[in-house]
Amino acid sequence: MKLTRRDFLKTSTATALASGVGLTAQAQASETPTVKRWYKGNMHQHCQWSDGDPMPEYAIDWYKSRGYDFVCPSDHNIFQTNDLRFNSSGTKPKMTAEMKAAFKGETSLWKPMQCDKISNKLTQKVVDQTRERFGADSVRVKEAGGLTFVRMKSFDELVEQFAEDGKFLLIPGFEQTGSCPDKRAVHMNFIGVRKTFKYIKKDDPVDTLRETLAAGRELYADSPFLFTANHPMWKFYDISPTALIANPDVRFFELNNNGIHRDYAARDDAWEPEHFWDAVNAFRALADVPLLLGMGSDDRHGYPDGPATKGWTVARAAKLDWPSLLEAFNAGDFYSSNGLDFAEINFDGKTLSVKINVKEEGDYRIEFKGVKKNFDKTRKTVAVAAEEKKSADRLIETFSPEIGAVLETVEGTEGSYTLKADDLYVRAKIVKLPRAESQEWRTGPAAWTQPYRS
Protein backbone atom coordinates (compact mmCIF):
# COMPACT_ATOMS: atom_id res chain seq x y z
CA MET A 1 0.00 0.00 0.00
CA LYS A 2 1.36 3.38 -0.97
CA LEU A 3 0.63 6.29 1.35
CA THR A 4 0.99 9.96 0.53
CA ARG A 5 3.49 11.87 2.65
CA ARG A 6 0.63 13.73 4.31
CA ASP A 7 -1.14 10.53 5.36
CA PHE A 8 2.14 8.94 6.41
CA LEU A 9 2.91 11.79 8.74
CA LYS A 10 -0.63 11.68 10.12
CA THR A 11 -0.36 7.92 10.61
CA SER A 12 3.01 8.25 12.35
CA THR A 13 1.65 10.90 14.69
CA ALA A 14 -1.41 8.82 15.51
CA THR A 15 0.77 5.78 16.11
CA ALA A 16 2.91 7.70 18.56
CA LEU A 17 -0.14 9.00 20.39
CA ALA A 18 -1.93 5.68 20.56
CA SER A 19 0.97 3.37 21.29
CA GLY A 20 3.75 5.43 22.78
CA VAL A 21 6.00 4.50 19.87
CA GLY A 22 6.77 6.99 17.09
CA LEU A 23 8.39 6.62 13.64
CA THR A 24 10.09 9.28 11.61
CA ALA A 25 9.58 9.68 7.88
CA GLN A 26 13.33 9.33 7.36
CA ALA A 27 13.47 6.04 9.26
CA GLN A 28 10.50 4.68 7.36
CA ALA A 29 11.97 5.63 3.98
CA SER A 30 15.31 4.01 4.75
CA GLU A 31 13.83 0.58 5.43
CA THR A 32 14.50 -2.08 2.81
CA PRO A 33 11.24 -3.15 1.13
CA THR A 34 10.12 -6.59 2.29
CA VAL A 35 7.65 -9.07 0.92
CA LYS A 36 4.40 -8.93 2.85
CA ARG A 37 1.52 -11.38 3.06
CA TRP A 38 -2.04 -11.42 4.38
CA TYR A 39 -2.69 -12.67 7.93
CA LYS A 40 -6.22 -13.44 9.16
CA GLY A 41 -7.19 -12.77 12.76
CA ASN A 42 -9.82 -11.93 15.33
CA MET A 43 -9.19 -9.24 17.93
CA HIS A 44 -12.38 -9.55 19.97
CA GLN A 45 -13.54 -12.77 21.64
CA HIS A 46 -14.48 -14.14 25.06
CA CYS A 47 -14.11 -17.31 27.10
CA GLN A 48 -14.64 -18.43 30.71
CA TRP A 49 -12.24 -15.77 31.93
CA SER A 50 -15.29 -13.53 31.59
CA ASP A 51 -18.65 -14.42 30.01
CA GLY A 52 -17.74 -16.65 27.08
CA ASP A 53 -19.05 -20.21 26.90
CA PRO A 54 -15.90 -22.34 26.61
CA MET A 55 -12.71 -22.82 28.58
CA PRO A 56 -9.89 -20.58 27.33
CA GLU A 57 -7.95 -23.36 25.61
CA TYR A 58 -11.05 -24.50 23.76
CA ALA A 59 -11.67 -20.94 22.54
CA ILE A 60 -8.11 -20.46 21.26
CA ASP A 61 -8.09 -23.86 19.58
CA TRP A 62 -11.43 -23.02 17.92
CA TYR A 63 -9.75 -20.23 15.93
CA LYS A 64 -6.44 -21.98 15.33
CA SER A 65 -8.14 -25.10 13.96
CA ARG A 66 -10.14 -22.90 11.54
CA GLY A 67 -7.10 -21.37 9.91
CA TYR A 68 -6.72 -18.09 11.81
CA ASP A 69 -3.21 -16.68 12.09
CA PHE A 70 -3.68 -14.51 15.18
CA VAL A 71 -6.20 -13.88 17.96
CA CYS A 72 -6.56 -11.63 20.98
CA PRO A 73 -8.52 -13.21 23.87
CA SER A 74 -10.10 -9.92 24.94
CA ASP A 75 -12.18 -10.74 27.99
CA HIS A 76 -14.22 -8.13 29.86
CA ASN A 77 -12.20 -5.90 32.20
CA ILE A 78 -9.68 -8.65 32.97
CA PHE A 79 -6.39 -10.01 31.69
CA GLN A 80 -5.49 -13.68 32.01
CA THR A 81 -2.66 -13.24 34.54
CA ASN A 82 -0.86 -15.92 36.56
CA ASP A 83 -1.96 -14.27 39.82
CA LEU A 84 -4.27 -16.32 42.04
CA ARG A 85 -7.79 -14.95 41.94
CA PHE A 86 -11.42 -16.04 42.26
CA ASN A 87 -13.33 -13.09 40.86
CA SER A 88 -13.90 -12.56 37.15
CA SER A 89 -16.44 -10.67 35.05
CA GLY A 90 -19.84 -11.32 36.65
CA THR A 91 -18.53 -13.94 39.13
CA LYS A 92 -17.73 -12.93 42.70
CA PRO A 93 -17.91 -15.89 45.11
CA LYS A 94 -17.72 -15.23 48.85
CA MET A 95 -14.36 -16.64 49.88
CA THR A 96 -13.72 -17.46 53.54
CA ALA A 97 -10.20 -17.72 54.96
CA GLU A 98 -10.64 -21.49 55.13
CA MET A 99 -11.60 -21.64 51.45
CA LYS A 100 -8.65 -19.49 50.42
CA ALA A 101 -6.31 -21.72 52.39
CA ALA A 102 -7.30 -24.61 50.13
CA PHE A 103 -5.66 -22.78 47.22
CA LYS A 104 -2.32 -22.04 48.87
CA GLY A 105 0.43 -22.12 46.25
CA GLU A 106 -2.02 -22.13 43.34
CA THR A 107 -2.02 -19.66 40.44
CA SER A 108 -4.42 -18.15 37.88
CA LEU A 109 -8.21 -17.84 38.05
CA TRP A 110 -10.20 -20.50 39.88
CA LYS A 111 -13.80 -20.02 38.84
CA PRO A 112 -16.74 -21.59 40.72
CA MET A 113 -18.97 -23.86 38.73
CA GLN A 114 -22.63 -22.97 38.24
CA CYS A 115 -24.75 -23.99 41.24
CA ASP A 116 -27.73 -22.80 43.25
CA LYS A 117 -25.54 -20.08 44.80
CA ILE A 118 -23.76 -18.86 41.67
CA SER A 119 -25.13 -18.29 38.20
CA ASN A 120 -22.68 -18.31 35.32
CA LYS A 121 -21.90 -20.25 32.15
CA LEU A 122 -19.37 -22.60 33.74
CA THR A 123 -21.06 -26.01 33.83
CA GLN A 124 -19.98 -29.64 33.89
CA LYS A 125 -20.73 -29.76 30.17
CA VAL A 126 -18.08 -27.08 29.56
CA VAL A 127 -15.50 -29.03 31.57
CA ASP A 128 -16.36 -32.30 29.81
CA GLN A 129 -16.13 -30.61 26.41
CA THR A 130 -12.59 -29.45 27.16
CA ARG A 131 -11.47 -32.78 28.57
CA GLU A 132 -12.82 -34.56 25.53
CA ARG A 133 -10.77 -32.28 23.31
CA PHE A 134 -7.53 -32.12 25.30
CA GLY A 135 -7.55 -35.11 27.65
CA ALA A 136 -8.86 -36.05 31.09
CA ASP A 137 -5.99 -34.25 32.89
CA SER A 138 -6.35 -31.02 30.92
CA VAL A 139 -8.71 -29.40 33.44
CA ARG A 140 -8.04 -29.08 37.16
CA VAL A 141 -10.97 -29.05 39.61
CA LYS A 142 -10.97 -28.40 43.35
CA GLU A 143 -13.72 -28.54 46.01
CA ALA A 144 -13.79 -25.81 48.66
CA GLY A 145 -16.52 -24.42 50.91
CA GLY A 146 -19.22 -26.43 49.20
CA LEU A 147 -18.29 -25.05 45.78
CA THR A 148 -16.58 -26.70 42.82
CA PHE A 149 -13.81 -24.51 41.40
CA VAL A 150 -12.28 -24.94 37.95
CA ARG A 151 -8.86 -23.56 37.08
CA MET A 152 -8.55 -21.34 33.98
CA LYS A 153 -5.31 -21.38 32.01
CA SER A 154 -3.40 -18.09 32.00
CA PHE A 155 -2.37 -16.20 28.89
CA ASP A 156 1.23 -17.39 29.23
CA GLU A 157 0.05 -21.00 29.43
CA LEU A 158 -2.13 -20.52 26.35
CA VAL A 159 0.86 -19.08 24.48
CA GLU A 160 2.95 -22.09 25.47
CA GLN A 161 0.22 -24.48 24.34
CA PHE A 162 -0.83 -22.88 21.04
CA ALA A 163 1.61 -20.28 19.72
CA GLU A 164 3.87 -21.23 16.83
CA ASP A 165 6.45 -18.93 15.30
CA GLY A 166 5.25 -17.76 11.91
CA LYS A 167 2.08 -19.85 12.13
CA PHE A 168 -0.09 -18.75 15.05
CA LEU A 169 0.15 -15.71 17.32
CA LEU A 170 -1.63 -14.82 20.56
CA ILE A 171 -1.87 -11.11 21.33
CA PRO A 172 -2.61 -9.92 24.89
CA GLY A 173 -5.45 -7.51 25.54
CA PHE A 174 -8.85 -6.92 27.12
CA GLU A 175 -12.21 -5.28 26.51
CA GLN A 176 -12.97 -2.25 28.67
CA THR A 177 -16.72 -2.45 29.29
CA GLY A 178 -19.28 -0.32 31.08
CA SER A 179 -21.82 2.36 30.24
CA CYS A 180 -22.78 6.00 30.57
CA PRO A 181 -25.55 6.97 33.00
CA ASP A 182 -28.23 6.84 30.27
CA LYS A 183 -27.49 3.15 29.47
CA ARG A 184 -25.25 3.91 26.50
CA ALA A 185 -22.70 1.08 26.44
CA VAL A 186 -19.29 2.42 25.48
CA HIS A 187 -16.98 -0.55 25.01
CA MET A 188 -13.37 -0.39 23.89
CA ASN A 189 -10.55 -2.85 23.27
CA PHE A 190 -6.96 -2.37 24.37
CA ILE A 191 -4.90 -4.76 22.26
CA GLY A 192 -1.25 -5.54 22.96
CA VAL A 193 -1.36 -4.88 26.73
CA ARG A 194 -1.38 -6.96 29.91
CA LYS A 195 -2.65 -4.46 32.49
CA THR A 196 -6.23 -3.36 33.07
CA PHE A 197 -7.63 -0.26 34.74
CA LYS A 198 -10.99 0.78 36.13
CA TYR A 199 -13.71 1.76 33.67
CA ILE A 200 -14.02 5.52 33.21
CA LYS A 201 -17.68 6.44 33.33
CA LYS A 202 -18.64 9.84 31.93
CA ASP A 203 -21.97 11.40 31.05
CA ASP A 204 -21.24 11.38 27.33
CA PRO A 205 -19.51 8.78 25.08
CA VAL A 206 -17.33 11.59 23.69
CA ASP A 207 -15.71 12.10 27.09
CA THR A 208 -15.65 8.39 27.94
CA LEU A 209 -13.70 7.59 24.77
CA ARG A 210 -11.35 10.57 25.13
CA GLU A 211 -10.48 10.03 28.77
CA THR A 212 -10.17 6.25 28.44
CA LEU A 213 -7.67 6.61 25.59
CA ALA A 214 -5.77 9.26 27.56
CA ALA A 215 -5.55 6.95 30.57
CA GLY A 216 -4.36 4.14 28.34
CA ARG A 217 -1.61 6.28 26.83
CA GLU A 218 -0.34 7.09 30.31
CA LEU A 219 -0.51 3.52 31.61
CA TYR A 220 0.90 1.90 28.47
CA ALA A 221 3.48 4.55 27.63
CA ASP A 222 6.13 1.87 27.13
CA SER A 223 3.89 -0.70 25.40
CA PRO A 224 2.73 -0.37 21.77
CA PHE A 225 -1.02 -0.91 21.73
CA LEU A 226 -4.13 -0.64 19.59
CA PHE A 227 -7.30 1.10 20.81
CA THR A 228 -10.66 0.33 19.20
CA ALA A 229 -14.18 1.64 19.70
CA ASN A 230 -16.38 -1.44 19.72
CA HIS A 231 -19.81 -2.14 18.14
CA PRO A 232 -21.16 1.45 18.07
CA MET A 233 -24.65 0.30 17.08
CA TRP A 234 -25.00 -1.91 20.17
CA LYS A 235 -27.16 -1.92 22.11
CA PHE A 236 -29.20 0.84 20.52
CA TYR A 237 -27.27 3.59 18.72
CA ASP A 238 -25.06 3.87 21.81
CA ILE A 239 -22.03 5.51 20.18
CA SER A 240 -22.86 8.14 17.57
CA PRO A 241 -20.77 9.26 14.59
CA THR A 242 -20.47 12.58 16.37
CA ALA A 243 -18.56 10.91 19.21
CA LEU A 244 -15.88 9.75 16.79
CA ILE A 245 -15.89 12.93 14.73
CA ALA A 246 -15.02 14.67 17.99
CA ASN A 247 -12.29 12.12 18.81
CA PRO A 248 -9.91 11.97 15.82
CA ASP A 249 -7.29 10.23 17.96
CA VAL A 250 -9.59 7.18 17.96
CA ARG A 251 -8.30 5.61 14.76
CA PHE A 252 -10.11 2.24 14.81
CA PHE A 253 -13.66 1.02 15.26
CA GLU A 254 -15.59 -2.19 14.66
CA LEU A 255 -17.27 -1.82 11.32
CA ASN A 256 -18.29 -5.45 11.33
CA ASN A 257 -19.00 -6.95 14.73
CA ASN A 258 -20.72 -10.32 14.34
CA GLY A 259 -22.47 -9.26 11.18
CA ILE A 260 -22.80 -5.98 9.31
CA HIS A 261 -26.58 -5.66 9.16
CA ARG A 262 -29.17 -5.58 11.92
CA ASP A 263 -32.74 -4.43 12.11
CA TYR A 264 -32.83 -1.78 14.81
CA ALA A 265 -36.51 -1.05 14.23
CA ALA A 266 -35.77 2.64 14.03
CA ARG A 267 -36.12 5.36 11.43
CA ASP A 268 -35.21 4.74 7.82
CA ASP A 269 -32.81 7.68 7.90
CA ALA A 270 -30.95 6.44 10.98
CA TRP A 271 -27.44 5.16 10.30
CA GLU A 272 -26.16 1.63 10.03
CA PRO A 273 -22.47 0.63 10.32
CA GLU A 274 -21.30 1.65 6.83
CA HIS A 275 -23.16 4.96 6.89
CA PHE A 276 -21.79 5.54 10.41
CA TRP A 277 -18.27 5.00 9.06
CA ASP A 278 -18.68 7.41 6.16
CA ALA A 279 -20.37 10.05 8.31
CA VAL A 280 -17.33 10.11 10.59
CA ASN A 281 -14.85 10.16 7.73
CA ALA A 282 -16.67 12.82 5.70
CA PHE A 283 -16.22 15.34 8.51
CA ARG A 284 -12.75 14.08 9.45
CA ALA A 285 -11.62 14.53 5.86
CA LEU A 286 -12.93 18.10 5.86
CA ALA A 287 -10.98 18.75 9.06
CA ASP A 288 -7.86 17.17 7.50
CA VAL A 289 -7.35 14.72 10.38
CA PRO A 290 -6.67 10.95 10.23
CA LEU A 291 -9.55 8.92 8.84
CA LEU A 292 -11.36 6.26 10.87
CA LEU A 293 -10.34 2.70 9.98
CA GLY A 294 -12.78 -0.24 10.08
CA MET A 295 -12.04 -3.58 11.71
CA GLY A 296 -13.94 -6.87 11.67
CA SER A 297 -14.58 -9.23 14.59
CA ASP A 298 -17.12 -11.78 15.69
CA ASP A 299 -17.09 -10.78 19.39
CA ARG A 300 -17.50 -14.49 20.00
CA HIS A 301 -19.08 -15.82 23.19
CA GLY A 302 -20.52 -19.09 21.81
CA TYR A 303 -18.38 -21.56 19.88
CA PRO A 304 -20.41 -23.88 17.62
CA ASP A 305 -19.08 -27.06 16.03
CA GLY A 306 -19.42 -25.64 12.52
CA PRO A 307 -17.41 -22.90 10.78
CA ALA A 308 -19.80 -20.12 11.80
CA THR A 309 -17.44 -17.15 11.78
CA LYS A 310 -19.15 -13.84 11.10
CA GLY A 311 -16.36 -11.30 11.12
CA TRP A 312 -12.59 -11.04 10.94
CA THR A 313 -9.71 -8.75 10.06
CA VAL A 314 -6.94 -9.48 7.55
CA ALA A 315 -3.68 -7.51 7.82
CA ARG A 316 -0.79 -7.35 5.35
CA ALA A 317 2.47 -7.62 7.27
CA ALA A 318 6.09 -8.57 6.80
CA LYS A 319 5.89 -11.27 9.48
CA LEU A 320 3.54 -12.73 12.02
CA ASP A 321 4.46 -10.83 15.16
CA TRP A 322 2.85 -8.00 17.10
CA PRO A 323 5.19 -5.17 15.96
CA SER A 324 4.60 -6.07 12.30
CA LEU A 325 0.84 -6.37 12.71
CA LEU A 326 0.66 -3.12 14.66
CA GLU A 327 2.60 -1.37 11.90
CA ALA A 328 0.14 -2.74 9.33
CA PHE A 329 -2.88 -1.58 11.34
CA ASN A 330 -1.51 1.89 11.91
CA ALA A 331 -0.70 2.18 8.20
CA GLY A 332 -4.26 1.12 7.30
CA ASP A 333 -2.92 -1.93 5.48
CA PHE A 334 -5.75 -4.30 6.38
CA TYR A 335 -9.35 -5.07 5.51
CA SER A 336 -12.52 -6.19 7.27
CA SER A 337 -14.60 -9.17 6.19
CA ASN A 338 -17.64 -11.26 7.02
CA GLY A 339 -17.28 -13.81 4.25
CA LEU A 340 -15.15 -12.67 1.30
CA ASP A 341 -11.46 -11.96 0.84
CA PHE A 342 -9.28 -9.69 -1.25
CA ALA A 343 -6.41 -11.12 -3.28
CA GLU A 344 -4.97 -7.66 -3.92
CA ILE A 345 -5.44 -4.11 -2.62
CA ASN A 346 -3.23 -1.40 -4.06
CA PHE A 347 -3.35 2.39 -3.86
CA ASP A 348 -0.77 4.46 -5.73
CA GLY A 349 -1.79 7.81 -4.28
CA LYS A 350 -4.53 8.35 -6.82
CA THR A 351 -6.00 5.03 -7.99
CA LEU A 352 -7.41 2.26 -5.78
CA SER A 353 -7.17 -1.17 -7.43
CA VAL A 354 -8.62 -4.35 -5.96
CA LYS A 355 -8.94 -7.99 -6.89
CA ILE A 356 -11.23 -10.54 -5.24
CA ASN A 357 -9.85 -13.84 -3.95
CA VAL A 358 -12.47 -16.07 -5.59
CA LYS A 359 -13.01 -19.26 -3.60
CA GLU A 360 -16.27 -20.38 -5.21
CA GLU A 361 -18.00 -19.74 -8.49
CA GLY A 362 -20.56 -16.98 -8.73
CA ASP A 363 -21.21 -13.41 -9.71
CA TYR A 364 -19.23 -10.75 -7.87
CA ARG A 365 -19.52 -7.00 -7.61
CA ILE A 366 -17.10 -4.27 -6.55
CA GLU A 367 -18.53 -1.04 -5.21
CA PHE A 368 -16.28 1.98 -4.93
CA LYS A 369 -17.78 4.24 -2.28
CA GLY A 370 -16.87 7.66 -0.99
CA VAL A 371 -17.88 11.24 -0.32
CA LYS A 372 -17.76 14.31 -2.52
CA LYS A 373 -16.23 17.53 -1.21
CA ASN A 374 -19.49 19.42 -1.67
CA PHE A 375 -21.62 16.85 0.20
CA ASP A 376 -24.69 17.96 2.12
CA LYS A 377 -23.37 18.71 5.62
CA THR A 378 -26.79 19.05 7.23
CA ARG A 379 -27.33 17.11 10.45
CA LYS A 380 -30.75 16.61 11.94
CA THR A 381 -31.55 15.54 15.48
CA VAL A 382 -34.31 12.93 15.58
CA ALA A 383 -35.84 10.69 18.22
CA VAL A 384 -35.66 6.89 18.05
CA ALA A 385 -37.60 4.75 20.47
CA ALA A 386 -36.04 1.66 22.03
CA GLU A 387 -38.11 -1.50 22.21
CA GLU A 388 -35.89 -3.31 24.72
CA LYS A 389 -35.84 -2.47 28.42
CA LYS A 390 -32.04 -2.79 28.45
CA SER A 391 -31.79 0.17 26.11
CA ALA A 392 -33.18 3.67 26.26
CA ASP A 393 -34.83 6.06 23.83
CA ARG A 394 -32.29 8.07 21.91
CA LEU A 395 -31.87 11.47 20.33
CA ILE A 396 -29.49 10.86 17.44
CA GLU A 397 -28.13 12.89 14.56
CA THR A 398 -28.92 11.78 11.02
CA PHE A 399 -26.72 12.51 8.03
CA SER A 400 -27.26 13.04 4.33
CA PRO A 401 -27.56 9.94 2.09
CA GLU A 402 -24.94 11.62 -0.11
CA ILE A 403 -22.41 10.45 2.47
CA GLY A 404 -21.02 7.08 1.47
CA ALA A 405 -22.61 7.08 -1.98
CA VAL A 406 -21.53 4.58 -4.63
CA LEU A 407 -19.03 6.36 -6.89
CA GLU A 408 -18.65 3.50 -9.36
CA THR A 409 -19.70 -0.14 -9.70
CA VAL A 410 -17.74 -2.93 -11.38
CA GLU A 411 -19.34 -6.27 -12.15
CA GLY A 412 -16.57 -8.82 -11.86
CA THR A 413 -13.65 -9.82 -9.69
CA GLU A 414 -11.22 -6.97 -10.23
CA GLY A 415 -11.45 -3.26 -10.82
CA SER A 416 -10.07 0.16 -10.03
CA TYR A 417 -11.18 3.70 -9.30
CA THR A 418 -9.19 6.90 -9.77
CA LEU A 419 -9.96 9.70 -7.36
CA LYS A 420 -11.64 12.70 -8.97
CA ALA A 421 -10.86 16.30 -8.09
CA ASP A 422 -14.06 16.54 -6.05
CA ASP A 423 -13.62 13.26 -4.10
CA LEU A 424 -12.69 13.37 -0.43
CA TYR A 425 -11.74 9.68 -0.39
CA VAL A 426 -12.65 6.29 -1.83
CA ARG A 427 -13.02 2.81 -0.36
CA ALA A 428 -13.98 -0.50 -1.94
CA LYS A 429 -16.57 -3.06 -0.93
CA ILE A 430 -16.82 -6.49 -2.54
CA VAL A 431 -19.96 -8.65 -2.51
CA LYS A 432 -21.11 -11.95 -3.94
CA LEU A 433 -24.44 -11.68 -5.73
CA PRO A 434 -27.10 -14.31 -4.97
CA ARG A 435 -28.56 -16.43 -7.75
CA ALA A 436 -32.14 -15.79 -6.63
CA GLU A 437 -33.45 -12.27 -7.17
CA SER A 438 -35.47 -12.54 -3.96
CA GLN A 439 -32.28 -12.72 -1.87
CA GLU A 440 -30.83 -9.52 -0.45
CA TRP A 441 -27.20 -9.18 -1.51
CA ARG A 442 -26.52 -6.19 0.74
CA THR A 443 -26.61 -8.38 3.85
CA GLY A 444 -24.62 -11.25 2.35
CA PRO A 445 -20.88 -12.03 2.47
CA ALA A 446 -18.71 -8.99 1.86
CA ALA A 447 -15.34 -7.39 2.57
CA TRP A 448 -14.26 -3.77 2.92
CA THR A 449 -10.98 -1.94 2.25
CA GLN A 450 -9.98 1.09 4.25
CA PRO A 451 -10.67 4.60 2.89
CA TYR A 452 -7.96 6.20 0.73
CA ARG A 453 -7.34 9.82 -0.20
CA SER A 454 -4.75 11.72 -2.24
N, C-alpha and C positions, 0 to 999 in steps of 0.2 A: 504494500500500500504506500503510495506516495503522498506525503503531506506537504502543504504549502508552508513556507517559513512562518507565516503568521500563525497557522494552526499548530505548528510544532512548538513554537514558543508558548502558546496558550496551554498546550498539553503538558509541556515541561513544568510550567508554573503550577498547574492544577495537580500534577503528580507530587510536586514538592509540598504543596499545601496538604494534600490528602494523606500522604504516606510518610512525610518527613525526609524523603530522599529526593534530591533534585538532580537534573541533568543539564549540562550546558549544550548549546547548539554545536560548539566546536568539538566537544567530546563525542556527540552523536555522529557528526559528519566524519570523524576520523575512524570510526569502527569499520572493520572489514565486512562487506556484505556476506551474510550467511544464508544457507538454504533453510527455509521455514516450511513447516507443515501444519495441518489442521489438527487440533486436539479437542475432543468432545468432553464436556464436563457438566456437572450440576453443583451449584454453589448454595443451594438452599434445600435442606432436608432435615428430618427429625427421626429420633429413635427413642428408646426407653430412658435416655438421659433426660428427656423432657416428656413430651406427650406423643411421641411416635409409637407405632404398634410394636415393632420388633426390637430384639436385642441389638446393640450397636454393631456387633460383628455380622449379623444377618443383614442389616441395612447396607453396610459397606460392600459386602459380597454381592448384594442384589445389583448394585451398579457395575461392579467390576465384571461380573459374569455376563453382563449385557453390553459389554464393549466400551464402557466409559473409560476415559483416560485419567480424569481427575474428579474428585468430589471434596466438598467441604461439609462435614457433619455439623450443621449450624443449629444446635439446639437452643431453646428459649432461655436467655438470660443466664447461661451456664456454659462453662468449658469443661471438657472431660479430663480433669486433672487427676493426678495420682493421690491427692490428699484424701484422707478418710472423711467421708461425709454420709449423711442419711437423707438430707433434704434435696429435692430437685424440683423442677417446675411443677407446681400443683400437688406435690407430695411432701408433707411435713409430719412424720410420725412423732409421737411423744416418746422421747428416749429417756429412760431412767438411768441412773448411774450403773445399776446392775446390768442393764441391757448394753450400755456402752462398753462395759468391761469385757463382754463376750467378744468384742471386736478388737481387742488389744493387739497391736502389731499388724492389723489389716490395712489395706489401702483402697483407694477409689470409692465410688458410690455403691453403697449397699441399699437397695430399694426394696421396700416392703411389698409383698405380693398382695393383690386385691383380696379383701376380706370384708367382713361385716363392719369393720372399723375404718377401713381405708378404701376409697374408691379411686382406682386408676386402671390403666390398660394392661398392667403387668399380671398375667394369669399363668396358670400351669400350662396352658396351650402354647403360650409364647416361649416358655422354657423348653417344652418338649420339641417345638419346632426347631429351636437352635441346636439342641442336642442331636436331633435327627440329622441335621446338616453337618455339624462339626464334631460329633462324638459325645458319648455319655459324660466324659470328664470336662467338657468344654464350658460348663456353667457351674459355678459354685453357689451353694445354698446353705443358709445358716438359720437355725431357730433361736429366737431370743424374745423374751417377754410376751410369749403367745403369738408372735408374728413370725412369718417366714420371709427372710430377707434374701435377695438375689444380688450377686455382685455384677456390676457393669464394668466392662473393660474400658480402660483409660485410652486417651488419644494415642499415647506413646505405644501402648500394647497393640492398638489397631494398626498403627504404622508398621510395627514389627511383623504383624501377621499378614498384612495385605500389600504394603508398598513394594514396588519393584522399580528400580532405576530405569527410566526411559519407557516404562510400560504402564505404571499406575501410580498416581500421586495423591496423597491425602494432604489437604490444606487446613490448618486450624482456623477456627472462627466461631462466631455465635450470632444469634438473632436477638437484638435488643427489642423487647416487646412491652407494650403498655398502651395507654390511651390518654387523650386529652379529657378534660372534665365533661365535654358534651358527647362522650362515647366515640369520638373519632380515634380509631386505632392507627397509631403512627409507628410502624415497625421498620426496623433498619437492620442490615447485616454489616458486621465488621468481619472482614475476611483477611486472614493472614496473621491473626493475633491470638494470644493465649490468656489474656486477662479480661475480665468483665468489670463493669461498673454499674452503679445503680441507675435505673431508668430516670431520665429527666422529663418531668411532666410539666408542660406549659399549657397555657390556655389556647394557643393556636399552633397548628402543625408547622407553620413557618418558623416559629421560635423553637419548637421541639427539635426540628431537623437541624437548625443552625447551631443551637447550643450543644446538641449531642455530638455533632461533627467536631465542634471546637474542643469538647472534652476528650474526644478520641485522639485528636491531634496532640494534645498535651500528654495524655497517658501513653500513647504509642509513638512518641517522638523518635524513638530509635528503631522502630519496626515498620517496614513498608506494609501498608494495608490498603484494602479496597473498602469503600463505604457505599452501600446501595440503599435507596429508598424502595421498600418492598410493597408489592400489590396495592397500588394507590386506589384502585376501585373498591377494595375490600375494607370494611364490610358493606358500606354504602356511601360511595363517593367521599371517602374519609380524607384522602389527600388530594387537593385540587391542583390543577396546572399552575395556578397562581403561587402556590407554596414553593414550587420548583423554579418558577420564573424569578421569584424573589431570592432564591438560594443557588446562584450559579456555581458555587463551589461543590454542590452535589452533582457529580458528573454521571452517575449511574442510577438507573431505576429498573424495576422489573416490568418490561413490556409484556412479557408472556409468563404469567404465573399460573401453571396448571390449566392452561387453555387461554386463548386470546379473546373469546367471545362469551358473554354472559348476559342473560336477560335481567336487567335491574328494575324492570317494571316502572321505569321513570319516563321522563319526557323524551320525545323523539330527537330534540335538539341537545340533549345532554350528551356528554362525551363518553366514548369508550376508549380502550387503551391506545389505539393508534392515533385517534384524534387528540387525546391527552398529550401524547408525545409531540405531535406537530404543533399543538398550541404552545407548549413550552418553548420549543425550538424556534418558532416564528418570532417570538418576542426576544429570545436570547440572541438570535441572529441580528435583529435590529439593534440590540445593545452591544453587539460585537464582543460577546463573551463566549466561553466554551459551550458547545452544544451538548444536550443531554443524550447519553448513549443508552441503548436498550438491551437488557439482558433477558435470558430465558431460564426458567427453572420450573420444577414441578412441585416444589414446596411439599415434598412427600411426607405423609404420615402413615399411610397404609401401603403395604408392599404385596401386590397380588402375584400369583404364580406366572401370569402371562407377561408379555412385553409392554405393559400399559404405561409407557412414558409419555408425558404430555408437554414437556418443555425442557429445553437444554440450551447451553451456550457452547459455541465452537470458536476457539481462539487460534490464531496463526502465530506460532512461536518457533524460536530457534531450537528449543529443547523443552523437555517436560520437567520443568522445575518452577518454583514459585517466582523467582525474579524474572524469568523469561515470560511467564504468563502475565504477570503484573505489568510488564512493559507492553505486552500486546494489548491488554485492556486499556491502559492509559493512552495508547496510540490509537484506540478505536479499531484495532485490527481483529475484529471478531464479529460474529453474527448470532442472532437469536433464532430458534426454530421450535416448531411443535410437530414436525413430521417430514420436512424436506431439508435438503442440504445443497449448499453451493459447492461447485467444483473450483470455481475461480471468482475472485472479486478483485478488481483493479481500478484504481483511480489515479489519473496522471496529472491531477491539478485542474482538469477541465472536464474530462469525460469519464463517466462511471461505466465500466464494462463488467458484466456478470455472465456466468455460465452455470447451469443447473447440473448437479450430480444426479443423473437419472438412474434410479434403481429399479424402476418398473415401468412398463409401457403405459402410455397415456398421453393426454393432451396437457401441455403446460403453458403457463402465461407468466410474463414478467411485467410488473407494473412499476414504472418509475414515478415516484411521488415526491412532492415538495411544496414550496410556498413561494409565491411571487412577492416581489418587493412592495408592490402597491396593494397588498391584500387588505381586506376589510378588517380594521383593528377594533371594531366595536365589540364590547363585552356587555352582556346583559345578565343581571342577577335574577334568578328564577328559583321558585320553591319546588322541591321534590319530596314526596312523602314516603317515608319508610314503611314497609309492611311487616318487618320483623321487630320484635320487642328489643332485640339486642342492638338494634341500630336506632337512629334518631332522624327526624325530619331534617332536611338540609336546605340551606340557601347556597346555591352554587352559581358560578359564572359560566355562561355558555359562550361559545366562540363561533366565528363565521365558518360555514362549510367550505369556503375558499381555502381554508387552512388544511393542508394535507391532501390537496386535490391531485388527481392522476395527471401527470404531465405528458406521459406517453405510454402506450401499451404495445408489447411485443408478444405475438403468439409464437411460442417455440421455446427452445431450451437455452438460447443465448442471445444477448442483445446489449445495446449500449445507449447511453444518453449523454449528450454534451450540454453542459450548463449554458443557458441563455443569459443575456445581459440583465434580464429582469428577474432571474431566479435567485432566491436566497440560498437554497441548498437543494440537493436531490438525494433520495434514498431508493433502494430497490426492494420490492417484495415479490417473491415467487410463490405460485400456487399451482396445484394440480386440479384440472377441471374434471368434474364428475361426468360420467357417461349419460346419466339421466338428467333431463332438464329440470326435473322437480327438486333435485338436490341443490343445496345452497353452497356454492364454492367458497364464499367469503369466510365460512366458519370451518373449512376443511384444513388439511395439512398445508403449512406455509413456512416460509423463512424470511427473515428481514436483515438487510445490511444496515450499517450505521449511516447517518446522514453525512453528506460530503458537500463542501463549498470551496470556491476558488480562493 
